[in-house]
Amino acid sequence: MKVLFFTDLHGSKWKYERLFEAAKEFQANVVINGGGMLPKNSEPFRQGEFIADYLDNNFARFNSARIYYFCYYGTMMYLLSLDHQ
């Protein structure tokens, strides 16, 4: 089994594209995103748009390629919620 671990893409679409290509080139069975998935910005609702508008399709591509994708969004969402208390 080949596993590819990565982190801190922070909503960069070109990094997500490169990750998919690297996973295929490496012939990874599993990719693990250790966090830092979402765009860094002060508008937390924009992160939801990124998930719906981009990540859903990105996950589908990995699924179609039969590459398991495990992820942890990261702590930024928690930190943003603390800023607004």
N, C-alpha and C positions, 0 to 999 in steps of 0.2 A: 504494500500500500504506500502510495506517495502522498505526502501531506505538504501543503504550502501554507505557511503562516505569514500574516501581514497585519499591519495596523496603521492608523493615522492617515487615511485617504481624505478625510474631511470634506467629502462631497465633491471632490475633483473628478469630473467625468472622464477626463483623459487617463487618470490613474486607474479608474475602474475598468476602462477599456484595455489598458495595458495589463492589468491583473488577469483579465479573462484570457488574453493572448498568452501570457506567461503560464497560466494554468494548463492551457492546451499544449504548449510547447514542452512543458515539464511532464506532461501526461499525468497530472495530479488526479487522484481519486477524490481528494478532500481539500477544500480551502477553508481556512479558519481566519476570520477577521477578529482580531483581539480588541477592537474598539476604535474610536475616532472615526466613525463612519460618516457622520452627518456634517453638513456645511457649518463652518464657524461663523456665526453672526448673532446679533442681539435680538433677532426676531424668531423665537422658537416655532412659530406657526409655519415659517418658511421651510423648516426641517420636515414637517409633515408633507408639504408639497413635493419636496425632493424624494421622499419615500414613495409617494403615490405616482409621481410623474416619471421617475427614473429607476429607483431601486427595484420596484416590482418587475419591470422588464429585464433588468440586469439579473435578478435571481432566476427568472425564467430561462435566460440563456444558459446559465450554469446547469439548470435542471435538464434542458434539452441536450446538453453535452455530457450528461450523466456524471456531473461533478457535484458532490455534496458540498453545500455551502453552510458553514456554521458561523454565527456572528453574535457579537455583543456590541450594542450601539455605543457604549462608552459612558463616561461620567459627565460629559458636557451637558447632557439633558438635566441631570441632577443639579449641576452647578447653576444652570440658567434658572431653574425653579427656585433656588435659594436666593438669587438676586431679586426676585419679585415678591418676597415675603415681607 
